[in-house]
């Protein structure tokens, strides 16, 4: 889906919208898996998360480049991308540990609900911040 999502986002400069929608879909999928944990709904949740993140990934890169060009004058694009990739990798290392901790504390369904709630907070914050920037 990366290529299709990229072409769709490029046609109308909809990168931020794609990221917001993908984050909202991920939130929905985590909450779905947490509240209704039948095998088929868990599989559906995993598929939805995969679809959302494969669509979000290219749009995030464009937004990071724009951030470097527009808001970080004097900072090279390579430095902005390097910082983004470093944060992404730190998150990739810490997330499994956080998930394991949540599973240990809350069980599988509780961990999915907690992650869904955190993603909901992130989604609402992203919508709120982007709305403030456009006004």
C-alpha positions as a Markdown table, in Angstrom:
| # | Residue | x | y | z |
|---|---|---|---|---|
| 1 | Unk | 0.0 | 0.0 | 0.0 |
| 2 | Unk | 3.0 | 2.4 | 0.3 |
| 3 | Unk | 3.0 | 3.2 | -3.4 |
| 4 | Unk | -0.7 | 3.7 | -3.7 |
| 5 | Unk | -0.9 | 5.8 | -0.5 |
| 6 | Unk | 2.0 | 7.9 | -1.7 |
| 7 | Unk | 0.4 | 8.6 | -5.1 |
| 8 | Unk | -3.0 | 9.4 | -3.4 |
| 9 | Unk | -1.4 | 11.8 | -1.0 |
| 10 | Unk | 0.8 | 13.5 | -3.7 |
| 11 | Unk | -2.2 | 14.3 | -5.9 |
| 12 | Unk | -3.8 | 16.6 | -3.5 |
| 13 | Unk | -1.0 | 17.4 | -0.9 |
| 14 | Unk | -2.9 | 15.3 | 1.6 |
| 15 | Unk | 0.0 | 14.0 | 3.6 |
| 16 | Unk | -1.1 | 15.4 | 7.0 |
| 17 | Unk | -4.7 | 14.0 | 6.4 |
| 18 | Unk | -3.3 | 10.6 | 5.6 |
| 19 | Unk | -1.2 | 10.6 | 8.8 |
| 20 | Unk | -4.2 | 11.7 | 10.9 |
| 21 | Unk | -6.5 | 9.1 | 9.3 |
| 22 | Unk | -4.0 | 6.3 | 9.7 |
| 23 | Unk | -3.4 | 7.2 | 13.3 |
| 24 | Unk | -7.2 | 7.2 | 13.9 |
| 25 | Unk | -7.5 | 3.8 | 12.2 |
| 26 | Unk | -4.7 | 2.4 | 14.3 |
| 27 | Unk | -6.5 | 3.7 | 17.5 |
| 28 | Unk | -9.7 | 2.1 | 16.3 |
| 29 | Unk | -8.0 | -1.2 | 15.6 |
| 30 | Unk | -6.3 | -1.3 | 19.1 |
| 31 | Unk | -9.5 | -0.5 | 20.9 |
| 32 | Unk | -11.4 | -3.1 | 18.7 |
| 33 | Unk | -8.9 | -5.8 | 19.7 |
| 34 | Unk | -9.0 | -4.8 | 23.3 |
| 35 | Unk | -12.7 | -4.7 | 23.8 |
| 36 | Unk | -13.8 | -7.5 | 21.5 |
| 37 | Unk | -11.1 | -10.1 | 21.6 |
| 38 | Unk | -12.4 | -12.9 | 19.4 |
| 39 | Unk | -9.8 | -14.5 | 17.1 |
| 40 | Unk | -11.3 | -13.0 | 14.0 |
| 41 | Unk | -11.5 | -9.4 | 15.4 |
| 42 | Unk | -7.9 | -9.7 | 16.6 |
| 43 | Unk | -6.8 | -10.7 | 13.1 |
| 44 | Unk | -8.9 | -7.8 | 11.7 |
| 45 | Unk | -7.2 | -5.4 | 14.2 |
| 46 | Unk | -3.8 | -6.6 | 13.1 |
| 47 | Unk | -4.6 | -6.2 | 9.4 |
| 48 | Unk | -6.0 | -2.7 | 10.1 |
| 49 | Unk | -2.9 | -1.6 | 11.9 |
| 50 | Unk | -0.7 | -3.0 | 9.1 |
| 51 | Unk | -2.8 | -1.1 | 6.5 |
| 52 | Unk | -2.7 | 2.1 | 8.5 |
| 53 | Unk | 1.0 | 2.1 | 9.1 |
| 54 | Unk | 1.9 | 1.1 | 5.5 |
| 55 | Unk | -0.2 | 4.1 | 4.3 |
| 56 | Unk | 1.2 | 6.5 | 7.0 |
| 57 | Unk | 4.9 | 5.8 | 6.5 |
| 58 | Unk | 5.5 | 7.6 | 3.2 |
| 59 | Unk | 3.4 | 10.6 | 4.2 |
| 60 | Unk | 5.4 | 11.0 | 7.4 |
| 61 | Unk | 8.6 | 11.3 | 5.5 |
| 62 | Unk | 7.2 | 14.1 | 3.4 |
| 63 | Unk | 5.9 | 15.9 | 6.5 |
| 64 | Unk | 9.4 | 15.6 | 8.1 |
| 65 | Unk | 11.1 | 17.0 | 5.1 |
| 66 | Unk | 8.6 | 19.9 | 5.0 |
| 67 | Unk | 9.2 | 20.6 | 8.7 |
| 68 | Unk | 12.9 | 20.8 | 8.0 |
| 69 | Unk | 12.4 | 23.1 | 5.0 |
| 70 | Unk | 9.8 | 25.4 | 6.5 |
| 71 | Unk | 10.3 | 25.6 | 10.3 |
| 72 | Unk | 13.9 | 24.7 | 10.9 |
| 73 | Unk | 15.7 | 27.2 | 8.7 |
| 74 | Unk | 19.5 | 26.7 | 8.8 |
| 75 | Unk | 19.2 | 23.0 | 9.6 |
| 76 | Unk | 20.1 | 20.6 | 6.8 |
| 77 | Unk | 17.4 | 18.2 | 5.5 |
| 78 | Unk | 19.8 | 15.3 | 6.2 |
| 79 | Unk | 20.0 | 16.3 | 9.9 |
| 80 | Unk | 16.2 | 16.5 | 10.2 |
| 81 | Unk | 15.8 | 13.0 | 8.6 |
| 82 | Unk | 18.6 | 11.6 | 10.7 |
| 83 | Unk | 16.9 | 12.9 | 13.9 |
| 84 | Unk | 13.5 | 11.5 | 12.7 |
| 85 | Unk | 15.1 | 8.1 | 12.0 |
| 86 | Unk | 16.9 | 8.1 | 15.3 |
| 87 | Unk | 13.6 | 8.8 | 17.2 |
| 88 | Unk | 11.8 | 6.2 | 15.2 |
| 89 | Unk | 14.4 | 3.6 | 16.0 |
| 90 | Unk | 14.4 | 4.4 | 19.7 |
| 91 | Unk | 10.6 | 4.0 | 19.6 |
| 92 | Unk | 11.0 | 0.7 | 17.9 |
| 93 | Unk | 13.3 | -0.5 | 20.7 |
| 94 | Unk | 11.2 | 0.9 | 23.6 |
| 95 | Unk | 7.7 | -0.1 | 22.3 |
| 96 | Unk | 8.1 | -3.8 | 22.8 |
| 97 | Unk | 9.2 | -3.3 | 26.3 |
| 98 | Unk | 6.3 | -1.0 | 27.0 |
| 99 | Unk | 3.9 | -3.4 | 25.5 |
| 100 | Unk | 5.4 | -6.3 | 27.5 |
| 101 | Unk | 5.0 | -4.2 | 30.7 |
| 102 | Unk | 1.4 | -3.4 | 29.9 |
| 103 | Unk | 0.6 | -7.0 | 29.2 |
| 104 | Unk | 2.2 | -8.0 | 32.5 |
| 105 | Unk | 0.2 | -5.4 | 34.4 |
| 106 | Unk | -3.1 | -5.4 | 32.5 |
| 107 | Unk | -3.3 | -8.6 | 30.5 |
| 108 | Unk | -3.5 | -8.8 | 26.7 |
| 109 | Unk | -7.0 | -7.1 | 26.4 |
| 110 | Unk | -6.1 | -4.5 | 29.0 |
| 111 | Unk | -2.9 | -3.7 | 27.2 |
| 112 | Unk | -4.7 | -3.3 | 23.9 |
| 113 | Unk | -7.2 | -1.0 | 25.5 |
| 114 | Unk | -4.4 | 1.1 | 27.1 |
| 115 | Unk | -2.5 | 1.4 | 23.8 |
| 116 | Unk | -5.8 | 2.3 | 22.1 |
| 117 | Unk | -6.4 | 5.0 | 24.7 |
| 118 | Unk | -2.9 | 6.3 | 24.2 |
| 119 | Unk | -3.3 | 6.3 | 20.5 |
| 120 | Unk | -6.7 | 8.1 | 20.9 |
| 121 | Unk | -4.9 | 10.8 | 22.9 |
| 122 | Unk | -2.3 | 11.1 | 20.2 |
| 123 | Unk | -4.9 | 11.3 | 17.5 |
| 124 | Unk | -6.9 | 14.0 | 19.3 |
| 125 | Unk | -3.7 | 15.9 | 20.0 |
| 126 | Unk | -2.6 | 15.8 | 16.4 |
| 127 | Unk | -6.0 | 17.0 | 15.1 |
| 128 | Unk | -6.1 | 19.8 | 17.7 |
| 129 | Unk | -2.5 | 20.9 | 16.9 |
| 130 | Unk | -3.0 | 20.8 | 13.2 |
| 131 | Unk | -6.3 | 22.7 | 13.5 |
| 132 | Unk | -4.6 | 25.4 | 15.6 |
| 133 | Unk | -1.9 | 25.8 | 12.9 |
| 134 | Unk | -4.4 | 26.3 | 10.1 |
| 135 | Unk | -6.2 | 29.0 | 12.0 |
